[in-house]
Amino acid sequence: MKRPLTFLGDPSLISGTYLLHIEVLQDLEVIYGRCRQARPVPTPVGQYLYIGSAMSEKGPASLPRRLLRHTTRAVGEPQPIQQQLVAEFRMTPPSAKRLRWHVDYLLEEMAVTIHHITLIHSHKRQESDIARIFNEHPVITLLAPGLGASDDPGLTHIVRLHHLTISHLHNLLPIEGT
């Protein structure tokens, strides 16, 4: 089995940007909170990527805590990858969560699985730079303007991938300022 976590940047830091590599196993109509005035967004079967950041060195905004949160569901079993995160970070995941970010609504679906996570340890916030690269890539589809990026006008942070491997995505990353 392939390792479900990739670490890039300075491993001594617990802040940075992360990519959730997500698989949607059946066609869905997802209401992403208040995005698009709470109208459903068609989310077809396929591979997706969510670009996020956690810039605190401690507490709930650190990379480990943020990732454990993303792998917890408000209702139902956690994402299977959560076991690897618990072992890697030696932390207990939250027992429950409130749906807060657009990606929470997608990850709540039982037909959705996080199959890999890329962590980019850095003091520099690179989320928008990385999202911009993926928003402009010719074989990446944007589901809805602003999806997953209410704090980043003009960009989308949940994108659909077409025929891009994890290593290809990693080659596109601007790993700097670590």
PAVOZA-584065 format. One record per residue: residue number from 0; residue in one letter; chain; y, x, z negated of N, C-alpha, C, O in turn. Coordinates in steps of 0.02 Angstrom, whole numbers. Atoms other than C-alpha are relative to their C-alpha. Example, Ala and Ser with C-alpha at 12.3 -4.5 7.8 and 13.67 -1.06 7.14 Angstrom:
REM PAVOZA-584065
+-----+------+-----+--------+--------+--------+--------+--------+--------+--------+--------+--------+--------+--------+--------+
| seq | type | mol |    n_v |    n_u |    n_w |   ca_v |   ca_u |   ca_w |    c_v |    c_u |    c_w |    o_v |    o_u |    o_w |
+-----+------+-----+--------+--------+--------+--------+--------+--------+--------+--------+--------+--------+--------+--------+
|   0 |    A |   A |    -59 |     45 |      0 |   -225 |    615 |   -390 |     60 |     45 |      0 |     59 |     97 |    -33 |
|   1 |    S |   A |    -59 |    -42 |      3 |    -53 |    684 |   -357 |     55 |    -39 |    -37 |    110 |    -14 |    -45 |
+-----+------+-----+--------+--------+--------+--------+--------+--------+--------+--------+--------+--------+--------+--------+
***
This chain:
REM PAVOZA-584065
+-----+------+-----+--------+--------+--------+--------+--------+--------+--------+--------+--------+--------+--------+--------+
| seq | type | mol |    n_v |    n_u |    n_w |   ca_v |   ca_u |   ca_w |    c_v |    c_u |    c_w |    o_v |    o_u |    o_w |
+-----+------+-----+--------+--------+--------+--------+--------+--------+--------+--------+--------+--------+--------+--------+
|   0 |    M |   A |    -60 |     42 |      0 |      0 |      0 |      0 |     63 |     44 |      0 |     67 |     93 |    -37 |
|   1 |    K |   A |    -63 |    -37 |     -2 |    173 |     63 |     43 |     39 |    -11 |    -64 |     36 |    -64 |    -95 |
|   2 |    R |   A |    -42 |      6 |     59 |    291 |     97 |   -100 |     56 |    -51 |     15 |     90 |    -44 |     66 |
|   3 |    P |   A |    -48 |     52 |    -15 |    405 |    -57 |   -113 |     73 |     18 |    -18 |    117 |    -24 |    -11 |
|   4 |    L |   A |    -67 |    -21 |     19 |    556 |     43 |   -173 |     17 |     66 |     35 |    -24 |    111 |     38 |
|   5 |    T |   A |    -25 |    -62 |    -28 |    660 |    176 |    -85 |     63 |     17 |    -38 |    108 |    -25 |    -46 |
|   6 |    F |   A |    -59 |    -24 |     36 |    786 |    279 |   -183 |     37 |     50 |     43 |      8 |     98 |     67 |
|   7 |    L |   A |    -43 |    -45 |    -37 |    931 |    362 |    -94 |     60 |     18 |    -44 |     75 |    -18 |    -92 |
|   8 |    G |   A |    -59 |    -19 |     38 |   1084 |    453 |   -161 |    -19 |     39 |    -63 |    -73 |     69 |    -66 |
|   9 |    D |   A |      8 |    -39 |     61 |   1101 |    531 |   -334 |    -40 |    -40 |    -52 |    -14 |    -88 |    -80 |
|  10 |    P |   A |     42 |     40 |     44 |    956 |    468 |   -442 |     22 |      0 |    -74 |     -4 |    -39 |   -114 |
|  11 |    S |   A |    -24 |      0 |     69 |   1048 |    512 |   -603 |     48 |    -58 |    -13 |     64 |    -73 |    -71 |
|  12 |    L |   A |    -47 |     57 |      7 |   1166 |    364 |   -571 |    -38 |    -66 |     -2 |    -90 |    -73 |     30 |
|  13 |    I |   A |     31 |     66 |      0 |   1122 |    184 |   -611 |     48 |    -52 |     28 |     44 |   -112 |     11 |
|  14 |    S |   A |    -44 |     46 |    -35 |   1260 |    109 |   -506 |     -9 |     13 |     75 |    -35 |     65 |     95 |
|  15 |    G |   A |      4 |    -10 |    -72 |   1270 |     85 |   -319 |    -10 |    -64 |     39 |      4 |   -119 |     16 |
|  16 |    T |   A |     12 |     54 |    -47 |   1222 |    -24 |   -173 |    -75 |     -8 |      9 |   -113 |     40 |      1 |
|  17 |    Y |   A |     71 |     12 |    -10 |   1055 |   -104 |   -138 |    -11 |    -46 |     60 |     33 |    -86 |     78 |
|  18 |    L |   A |     20 |     43 |    -55 |    966 |   -186 |      8 |    -64 |    -35 |    -20 |   -114 |     -3 |    -38 |
|  19 |    L |   A |     61 |     38 |     12 |    842 |   -325 |    -23 |    -30 |    -16 |     69 |      2 |    -50 |    109 |
|  20 |    H |   A |     35 |     14 |    -62 |    717 |   -331 |    121 |    -42 |    -62 |    -14 |    -88 |    -60 |    -55 |
|  21 |    I |   A |     26 |     66 |     17 |    665 |   -513 |    124 |    -40 |    -28 |     59 |    -21 |    -19 |    117 |
|  22 |    E |   A |     38 |     34 |    -52 |    532 |   -608 |    219 |      0 |    -75 |    -14 |    -15 |    -97 |    -69 |
|  23 |    V |   A |      2 |     73 |      3 |    548 |   -795 |    253 |    -63 |    -21 |     37 |    -71 |     -7 |     96 |
|  24 |    L |   A |     67 |     15 |    -26 |    373 |   -864 |    280 |     -6 |    -67 |     35 |    -55 |    -80 |     69 |
|  25 |    Q |   A |      0 |     64 |    -36 |    418 |  -1039 |    344 |     73 |    -18 |     14 |    118 |      1 |    -23 |
|  26 |    D |   A |    -68 |     23 |    -16 |    569 |  -1118 |    427 |     28 |    -39 |    -58 |     -5 |    -83 |    -86 |
|  27 |    L |   A |    -33 |     33 |     57 |    692 |  -1174 |    294 |     68 |    -26 |     20 |     99 |     -2 |     67 |
|  28 |    E |   A |    -69 |     23 |     -2 |    853 |  -1272 |    279 |     25 |     13 |    -70 |      8 |    -24 |   -117 |
|  29 |    V |   A |    -21 |    -21 |     67 |    940 |  -1186 |    133 |     73 |    -19 |    -11 |    116 |     -6 |     32 |
|  30 |    I |   A |    -69 |     12 |     21 |   1095 |  -1248 |     45 |     18 |     59 |    -45 |     -8 |     66 |   -100 |
|  31 |    Y |   A |    -19 |    -61 |     34 |   1177 |  -1086 |    -10 |     59 |    -14 |    -47 |    114 |     11 |    -36 |
|  32 |    G |   A |    -54 |     17 |     47 |   1278 |  -1156 |   -155 |     55 |    -39 |     36 |     41 |    -89 |     70 |
|  33 |    R |   A |    -56 |     35 |    -31 |   1451 |  -1208 |    -97 |     19 |     28 |     69 |     66 |      5 |    100 |
|  34 |    C |   A |    -13 |    -29 |    -66 |   1445 |  -1101 |     61 |     -5 |    -54 |     53 |    -51 |    -95 |     51 |
|  35 |    R |   A |     -2 |     50 |    -55 |   1487 |  -1205 |    216 |      3 |    -70 |    -28 |    -28 |   -116 |      0 |
|  36 |    Q |   A |     -9 |     65 |     33 |   1535 |  -1349 |    101 |    -67 |    -32 |    -18 |    -76 |    -92 |    -12 |
|  37 |    A |   A |     66 |     20 |     23 |   1355 |  -1359 |     38 |    -42 |    -34 |     55 |    -86 |    -74 |     41 |
|  38 |    R |   A |     42 |     24 |    -55 |   1285 |  -1400 |    211 |    -58 |     48 |      9 |    -49 |    108 |      2 |
|  39 |    P |   A |     58 |    -44 |     -9 |   1110 |  -1333 |    245 |     10 |     49 |     57 |     40 |     32 |    108 |
|  40 |    V |   A |     -1 |    -52 |    -51 |   1094 |  -1173 |    345 |    -72 |      9 |     24 |   -115 |     25 |    -16 |
|  41 |    P |   A |     67 |    -14 |    -25 |    942 |  -1160 |    459 |    -18 |     73 |    -11 |     19 |    118 |      9 |
|  42 |    T |   A |     23 |    -67 |     16 |    845 |  -1008 |    399 |    -71 |      6 |     26 |   -119 |    -10 |    -10 |
|  43 |    P |   A |     67 |     -1 |    -30 |    699 |   -978 |    518 |    -44 |     56 |    -27 |    -20 |    104 |    -58 |
|  44 |    V |   A |     49 |    -51 |     17 |    541 |   -879 |    486 |     25 |     68 |     26 |     50 |     72 |     82 |
|  45 |    G |   A |    -19 |    -66 |    -23 |    577 |   -693 |    494 |     18 |     47 |    -56 |      9 |     32 |   -115 |
|  46 |    Q |   A |    -20 |    -53 |     46 |    641 |   -535 |    412 |     76 |     -3 |    -10 |    114 |    -12 |     38 |
|  47 |    Y |   A |    -71 |      4 |     18 |    809 |   -535 |    322 |     18 |     59 |    -44 |    -25 |     94 |    -71 |
|  48 |    L |   A |    -26 |    -54 |     42 |    917 |   -412 |    230 |     60 |    -28 |    -38 |    103 |    -62 |    -10 |
|  49 |    Y |   A |    -58 |     16 |     41 |   1037 |   -442 |     86 |     30 |     65 |    -24 |     -6 |    108 |    -50 |
|  50 |    I |   A |    -35 |    -60 |     21 |   1167 |   -309 |     50 |     41 |    -18 |    -63 |     82 |    -64 |    -60 |
|  51 |    G |   A |    -35 |     13 |     62 |   1231 |   -306 |   -129 |     19 |     64 |    -36 |      0 |    119 |    -14 |
|  52 |    S |   A |    -17 |    -58 |     39 |   1304 |   -190 |   -258 |      0 |    -16 |    -74 |      7 |    -74 |    -94 |
|  53 |    A |   A |     -2 |      5 |     73 |   1298 |   -160 |   -445 |     33 |     64 |    -24 |      1 |    117 |    -26 |
|  54 |    M |   A |    -39 |    -61 |     11 |   1433 |    -39 |   -497 |      9 |     20 |    -73 |     44 |     69 |    -87 |
|  55 |    S |   A |     -6 |    -18 |     70 |   1418 |    -36 |   -686 |    -55 |     49 |    -19 |   -110 |     47 |      9 |
|  56 |    E |   A |     50 |    -48 |     24 |   1328 |    104 |   -776 |    -43 |    -31 |    -56 |    -92 |      0 |    -78 |
|  57 |    K |   A |     40 |     32 |     53 |   1264 |    -18 |   -908 |      8 |    -76 |      4 |     51 |   -101 |     40 |
|  58 |    G |   A |     -4 |     72 |      3 |   1234 |   -200 |   -943 |    -26 |    -35 |     62 |    -61 |     -5 |    103 |
|  59 |    P |   A |     28 |     41 |    -53 |   1197 |   -340 |   -819 |     23 |     21 |     70 |     -8 |      0 |    120 |
|  60 |    A |   A |    -23 |    -21 |    -66 |   1295 |   -258 |   -677 |    -26 |     69 |     19 |     -1 |     99 |     68 |
|  61 |    S |   A |     33 |    -62 |    -21 |   1187 |   -100 |   -674 |    -52 |    -17 |     53 |    -76 |    -74 |     56 |
|  62 |    L |   A |     50 |     13 |    -52 |   1067 |    -81 |   -527 |    -66 |    -27 |    -29 |    -91 |    -78 |     -4 |
|  63 |    P |   A |     64 |     27 |     25 |    908 |   -105 |   -632 |      5 |    -73 |    -22 |    -37 |   -114 |     -5 |
|  64 |    R |   A |     -8 |     69 |     25 |    972 |   -263 |   -718 |     13 |    -49 |     57 |    -15 |   -104 |     57 |
|  65 |    R |   A |    -14 |     44 |    -56 |   1040 |   -337 |   -556 |    -64 |    -14 |     41 |    -76 |    -71 |     61 |
|  66 |    L |   A |     61 |      9 |    -40 |    876 |   -308 |   -464 |    -52 |    -42 |    -38 |    -86 |    -83 |     -8 |
|  67 |    L |   A |     45 |     42 |     39 |    773 |   -381 |   -606 |     22 |    -73 |      1 |    -19 |   -119 |      3 |
|  68 |    R |   A |    -26 |     68 |     -5 |    887 |   -533 |   -600 |    -19 |    -31 |     67 |    -41 |    -89 |     70 |
|  69 |    H |   A |     16 |     27 |    -66 |    862 |   -553 |   -412 |    -74 |    -19 |      7 |    -90 |    -65 |     44 |
|  70 |    T |   A |     72 |     13 |     -6 |    673 |   -550 |   -434 |    -24 |    -55 |    -47 |    -83 |    -72 |    -46 |
|  71 |    T |   A |     15 |     55 |     45 |    678 |   -686 |   -567 |     20 |    -65 |     34 |     73 |    -68 |     65 |
|  72 |    R |   A |    -17 |     66 |    -28 |    675 |   -867 |   -510 |     21 |    -46 |    -57 |     -5 |    -40 |   -113 |
|  73 |    A |   A |    -20 |     49 |     51 |    762 |  -1008 |   -604 |    -58 |    -47 |    -16 |    -66 |    -68 |    -73 |
|  74 |    V |   A |     59 |     43 |      8 |    605 |  -1113 |   -577 |    -58 |     34 |     36 |    -52 |     53 |     94 |
|  75 |    G |   A |     60 |    -27 |    -33 |    432 |  -1045 |   -541 |    -10 |     74 |    -16 |     27 |    105 |    -53 |
|  76 |    E |   A |     20 |    -69 |     11 |    349 |   -876 |   -537 |     52 |     49 |     29 |     85 |     32 |     78 |
|  77 |    P |   A |    -47 |    -49 |    -27 |    455 |   -719 |   -512 |    -25 |     28 |     67 |    -82 |     18 |     86 |
|  78 |    Q |   A |     19 |    -35 |    -61 |    455 |   -621 |   -350 |    -54 |     51 |    -18 |    -50 |     83 |    -70 |
|  79 |    P |   A |     54 |    -47 |     15 |    295 |   -515 |   -341 |     23 |     72 |    -12 |     -7 |    108 |    -51 |
|  80 |    I |   A |    -26 |    -69 |      7 |    397 |   -353 |   -326 |     27 |     14 |    -70 |     38 |     72 |    -88 |
|  81 |    Q |   A |    -29 |     -9 |     67 |    464 |   -382 |   -502 |    -44 |     45 |    -44 |    -17 |     83 |    -84 |
|  82 |    Q |   A |     45 |    -43 |     40 |    310 |   -297 |   -578 |     15 |     74 |     11 |     15 |    113 |    -36 |
|  83 |    Q |   A |    -16 |    -70 |    -15 |    353 |   -134 |   -489 |     67 |     20 |    -31 |     75 |     76 |    -54 |
|  84 |    L |   A |    -65 |    -15 |     30 |    534 |   -145 |   -549 |     -6 |      9 |    -76 |     24 |     55 |   -104 |
|  85 |    V |   A |     10 |     -6 |     73 |    480 |   -173 |   -730 |    -31 |     68 |    -16 |     -9 |    102 |    -62 |
|  86 |    A |   A |     33 |    -65 |     11 |    366 |    -20 |   -719 |     48 |     58 |     14 |     50 |    107 |    -24 |
|  87 |    E |   A |    -45 |    -54 |    -20 |    498 |     87 |   -632 |     57 |      8 |    -50 |     73 |     64 |    -70 |
|  88 |    F |   A |    -59 |     -4 |     43 |    645 |     44 |   -745 |    -16 |     -7 |    -75 |     28 |      5 |   -117 |
|  89 |    R |   A |     20 |      9 |     70 |    548 |     10 |   -905 |     47 |    -48 |    -36 |     71 |    -34 |    -92 |
|  90 |    M |   A |    -44 |     52 |     27 |    652 |   -146 |   -936 |    -34 |    -67 |      6 |    -76 |    -78 |     50 |
|  91 |    T |   A |     26 |     68 |     -2 |    610 |   -325 |   -972 |     45 |    -43 |     44 |    106 |    -41 |     37 |
|  92 |    P |   A |    -41 |     42 |    -42 |    667 |   -449 |   -840 |     28 |    -59 |    -40 |      3 |    -75 |    -94 |
|  93 |    P |   A |    -26 |     60 |     35 |    773 |   -599 |   -889 |    -53 |    -55 |      1 |    -93 |    -58 |     47 |
|  94 |    S |   A |     50 |     54 |      3 |    671 |   -750 |   -941 |     19 |    -58 |     47 |    -25 |    -96 |     67 |
|  95 |    A |   A |    -23 |     53 |    -45 |    776 |   -867 |   -832 |     66 |     23 |     30 |     96 |     72 |      9 |
|  96 |    K |   A |    -66 |    -15 |    -29 |    930 |   -866 |   -723 |     32 |    -64 |     25 |     -2 |   -112 |     42 |
|  97 |    R |   A |    -41 |     53 |    -29 |   1067 |   -981 |   -666 |     16 |     22 |     72 |     33 |     80 |     83 |
|  98 |    L |   A |    -16 |    -17 |    -69 |   1094 |   -987 |   -478 |     75 |     10 |      6 |    115 |    -35 |     -9 |
|  99 |    R |   A |    -70 |    -19 |      0 |   1259 |   -898 |   -450 |     23 |     24 |     69 |     75 |      1 |     94 |
| 100 |    W |   A |    -20 |    -29 |    -65 |   1264 |   -800 |   -286 |    -39 |    -35 |     56 |    -91 |    -65 |     44 |
| 101 |    H |   A |     33 |     31 |    -57 |   1219 |   -862 |   -112 |    -73 |     21 |      5 |   -117 |    -21 |     17 |
| 102 |    V |   A |     68 |    -25 |     -7 |   1064 |   -752 |   -108 |    -47 |    -31 |    -51 |   -107 |    -37 |    -38 |
| 103 |    D |   A |     43 |     33 |     50 |    999 |   -837 |   -267 |    -34 |    -61 |     29 |    -92 |    -74 |     14 |
| 104 |    Y |   A |     27 |     62 |    -28 |    974 |   -998 |   -169 |    -56 |     15 |     49 |   -105 |    -23 |     53 |
| 105 |    L |   A |     53 |    -20 |    -46 |    870 |   -909 |    -36 |    -60 |     25 |    -40 |   -117 |      5 |    -26 |
| 106 |    L |   A |     54 |    -30 |     38 |    767 |   -811 |   -163 |    -36 |    -50 |    -45 |    -91 |    -37 |    -68 |
| 107 |    E |   A |     31 |     52 |     40 |    730 |   -970 |   -260 |    -57 |    -35 |     38 |   -103 |    -63 |      7 |
| 108 |    E |   A |     51 |     32 |    -42 |    624 |  -1034 |   -114 |    -67 |     36 |     -9 |    -69 |     97 |     -5 |
| 109 |    M |   A |     66 |    -30 |      9 |    437 |  -1005 |   -142 |    -26 |     30 |     65 |    -72 |     72 |     63 |
| 110 |    A |   A |     21 |    -28 |    -65 |    417 |   -966 |     45 |     41 |     62 |     18 |     41 |     84 |     75 |
| 111 |    V |   A |    -42 |    -59 |    -11 |    533 |   -816 |     24 |    -23 |     55 |    -48 |    -32 |     44 |   -108 |
| 112 |    T |   A |     24 |    -56 |     39 |    475 |   -645 |    -35 |     43 |     62 |     13 |     59 |     78 |     70 |
| 113 |    I |   A |    -31 |    -67 |     -6 |    568 |   -482 |    -70 |    -59 |     48 |      8 |    -99 |     55 |    -38 |
| 114 |    H |   A |     57 |    -45 |     -9 |    447 |   -354 |      4 |     19 |     73 |     -7 |    -25 |    116 |    -11 |
| 115 |    H |   A |    -21 |    -69 |      9 |    552 |   -196 |    -13 |     72 |      0 |    -26 |    110 |    -46 |    -11 |
| 116 |    I |   A |    -69 |     -8 |     23 |    710 |   -138 |   -101 |     21 |     72 |     12 |    -16 |    119 |     -5 |
| 117 |    T |   A |    -30 |    -66 |     -9 |    820 |      8 |    -51 |     58 |      5 |    -49 |    103 |    -37 |    -49 |
| 118 |    L |   A |    -53 |    -12 |     48 |    930 |     76 |   -191 |     39 |     61 |     22 |     10 |    114 |     35 |
| 119 |    I |   A |    -43 |    -56 |    -19 |   1078 |    187 |   -146 |     44 |     16 |    -60 |     96 |    -15 |    -70 |
| 120 |    H |   A |    -36 |    -19 |     61 |   1136 |    270 |   -306 |     65 |     34 |     19 |     65 |     83 |     57 |
| 121 |    S |   A |    -65 |    -29 |    -17 |   1322 |    307 |   -297 |     53 |    -27 |    -47 |     46 |    -82 |    -75 |
| 122 |    H |   A |    -59 |     25 |     36 |   1487 |    294 |   -389 |     45 |    -39 |     48 |     87 |    -79 |     26 |
| 123 |    K |   A |    -42 |     32 |    -51 |   1566 |    235 |   -226 |    -29 |    -67 |     21 |    -89 |    -72 |     35 |
| 124 |    R |   A |     21 |     65 |    -24 |   1557 |     52 |   -178 |     -7 |      3 |     76 |     42 |     13 |    111 |
| 125 |    Q |   A |     14 |     -6 |    -72 |   1475 |     53 |     -5 |    -24 |    -66 |     31 |    -40 |    -68 |     90 |
| 126 |    E |   A |     26 |     64 |    -23 |   1423 |   -129 |      9 |     34 |    -25 |     64 |      0 |    -44 |    112 |
| 127 |    S |   A |    -36 |     25 |    -59 |   1559 |   -179 |    133 |    -10 |     44 |     61 |    -18 |     19 |    117 |
| 128 |    D |   A |     11 |    -46 |    -56 |   1537 |    -23 |    241 |    -69 |    -12 |     31 |    -76 |    -13 |     92 |
| 129 |    I |   A |     68 |     12 |    -24 |   1350 |    -55 |    254 |     -5 |    -68 |     33 |    -35 |    -75 |     86 |
| 130 |    A |   A |      1 |     67 |    -30 |   1373 |   -241 |    286 |     34 |      1 |     69 |      9 |    -31 |    115 |
| 131 |    R |   A |    -36 |     -4 |    -65 |   1497 |   -200 |    426 |    -46 |     30 |     54 |    -48 |      6 |    110 |
| 132 |    I |   A |     46 |    -31 |    -48 |   1369 |    -85 |    510 |    -52 |    -51 |     23 |    -66 |    -57 |     82 |
| 133 |    F |   A |     52 |     48 |    -18 |   1235 |   -220 |    503 |     29 |    -61 |     36 |     -4 |    -90 |     79 |
| 134 |    N |   A |    -31 |     58 |    -34 |   1356 |   -360 |    555 |     13 |     15 |     73 |     14 |    -30 |    115 |
| 135 |    E |   A |    -16 |    -19 |    -69 |   1396 |   -262 |    713 |    -60 |     24 |     40 |    -54 |     38 |    100 |
| 136 |    H |   A |     60 |    -25 |    -35 |   1218 |   -208 |    757 |    -26 |    -52 |     49 |    -29 |   -111 |     32 |
| 137 |    P |   A |     19 |     49 |    -52 |   1155 |   -288 |    920 |    -65 |    -39 |    -13 |    -73 |    -92 |     16 |
| 138 |    V |   A |     61 |     38 |     11 |    984 |   -340 |    854 |     -4 |    -31 |    -70 |    -58 |    -43 |    -96 |
| 139 |    I |   A |     -4 |     35 |     64 |   1042 |   -418 |    692 |     38 |    -65 |     11 |     91 |    -65 |     43 |
| 140 |    T |   A |    -31 |     66 |     -8 |   1085 |   -603 |    684 |     34 |    -20 |    -65 |      7 |    -10 |   -120 |
| 141 |    L |   A |    -36 |     26 |     59 |   1215 |   -675 |    566 |    -16 |    -74 |     -6 |     -7 |   -112 |     41 |
| 142 |    L |   A |     18 |     70 |     10 |   1158 |   -840 |    492 |     61 |    -45 |     -4 |     63 |    -98 |     27 |
| 143 |    A |   A |    -61 |     40 |      9 |   1329 |   -904 |    440 |     56 |     47 |    -23 |     44 |     91 |    -65 |
| 144 |    P |   A |    -56 |    -43 |     21 |   1501 |   -823 |    424 |     10 |     -4 |    -76 |     11 |    -58 |   -105 |
| 145 |    G |   A |    -14 |     -4 |     71 |   1533 |   -765 |    246 |    -59 |     -9 |    -46 |    -52 |     -4 |   -107 |
| 146 |    L |   A |     60 |     12 |     41 |   1355 |   -797 |    188 |    -16 |     62 |    -42 |    -23 |    117 |    -15 |
| 147 |    G |   A |     15 |    -55 |     45 |   1319 |   -689 |     36 |     58 |     47 |    -12 |     50 |     99 |    -43 |
| 148 |    A |   A |    -58 |    -46 |      4 |   1494 |   -615 |     44 |     65 |    -36 |    -15 |    115 |    -24 |     17 |
| 149 |    S |   A |    -63 |     35 |     15 |   1621 |   -731 |    -35 |     56 |     45 |    -22 |    115 |     28 |    -17 |
| 150 |    D |   A |    -51 |    -48 |     21 |   1710 |   -578 |   -103 |     17 |     51 |     54 |     53 |     99 |     41 |
| 151 |    D |   A |    -10 |    -48 |    -54 |   1711 |   -490 |     66 |     16 |    -38 |     65 |    -26 |    -45 |    108 |
| 152 |    P |   A |    -19 |     42 |    -57 |   1808 |   -596 |    193 |    -16 |     32 |     68 |     -3 |     91 |     79 |
| 153 |    G |   A |     14 |    -22 |    -67 |   1750 |   -583 |    372 |    -69 |     30 |     10 |    -90 |     42 |     67 |
| 154 |    L |   A |     67 |    -29 |     -6 |   1578 |   -511 |    334 |    -53 |    -48 |    -26 |    -38 |    -95 |    -63 |
| 155 |    T |   A |     58 |     37 |     24 |   1406 |   -583 |    304 |    -47 |     51 |    -31 |    -60 |    104 |     -2 |
| 156 |    H |   A |     43 |    -48 |     35 |   1290 |   -499 |    179 |    -74 |    -21 |      1 |   -116 |     16 |    -25 |
| 157 |    I |   A |     69 |     20 |    -11 |   1131 |   -598 |    220 |     -8 |     -4 |     76 |     22 |    -46 |    108 |
| 158 |    V |   A |      8 |     -4 |    -73 |   1074 |   -553 |    396 |    -74 |     -4 |     18 |   -118 |     13 |    -21 |
| 159 |    R |   A |     68 |      4 |    -26 |    919 |   -584 |    501 |    -14 |     60 |     44 |     26 |     76 |     88 |
| 160 |    L |   A |     19 |    -60 |    -37 |    830 |   -432 |    570 |    -47 |    -18 |     57 |    -86 |    -65 |     52 |
| 161 |    H |   A |     46 |      9 |    -56 |    742 |   -421 |    737 |    -27 |     69 |     19 |     10 |    110 |     46 |
| 162 |    H |   A |     34 |    -61 |    -22 |    618 |   -279 |    765 |     31 |     64 |    -27 |     33 |    115 |      8 |
| 163 |    L |   A |    -27 |    -61 |     31 |    701 |   -155 |    646 |    -45 |     18 |    -59 |    -55 |    -23 |   -104 |
| 164 |    T |   A |     41 |    -23 |     56 |    591 |    -54 |    530 |     46 |     21 |    -57 |    106 |     31 |    -47 |
| 165 |    I |   A |    -39 |    -24 |     58 |    647 |     -2 |    357 |     28 |     69 |     14 |     86 |     83 |     -2 |
| 166 |    S |   A |    -26 |    -67 |    -14 |    661 |    178 |    415 |     57 |     -1 |     51 |    104 |     38 |     45 |
| 167 |    H |   A |    -56 |      7 |    -47 |    771 |    124 |    562 |     63 |    -22 |    -36 |    117 |      5 |    -24 |
| 168 |    L |   A |    -58 |     23 |     39 |    885 |     31 |    442 |     28 |     57 |    -42 |     89 |     65 |    -46 |
| 169 |    H |   A |    -23 |    -56 |     42 |    893 |    184 |    328 |     39 |     50 |     42 |     87 |     80 |     18 |
| 170 |    N |   A |    -36 |    -46 |    -44 |    947 |    290 |    477 |     71 |    -24 |     16 |    113 |     16 |     35 |
| 171 |    L |   A |    -67 |     27 |    -13 |   1098 |    175 |    499 |     47 |      7 |    -60 |    108 |     -2 |    -53 |
| 172 |    L |   A |    -39 |      0 |     62 |   1157 |    197 |    319 |     47 |     60 |     -5 |     27 |    117 |     10 |
| 173 |    P |   A |    -47 |    -55 |     12 |   1313 |    300 |    281 |     -6 |     24 |    -72 |     34 |      5 |   -115 |
| 174 |    I |   A |     10 |    -24 |     68 |   1249 |    390 |    126 |     50 |     55 |    -14 |     41 |    112 |      6 |
| 175 |    E |   A |    -53 |    -48 |     15 |   1405 |    474 |     61 |     29 |    -17 |    -68 |     17 |    -70 |    -95 |
| 176 |    G |   A |    -36 |     12 |     62 |   1508 |    490 |    -95 |    -45 |    -13 |    -60 |    -26 |    -46 |   -108 |
| 177 |    T |   A |     45 |     10 |     56 |   1357 |    494 |   -209 |     21 |     44 |    -56 |    -11 |     43 |   -109 |
+-----+------+-----+--------+--------+--------+--------+--------+--------+--------+--------+--------+--------+--------+--------+
***
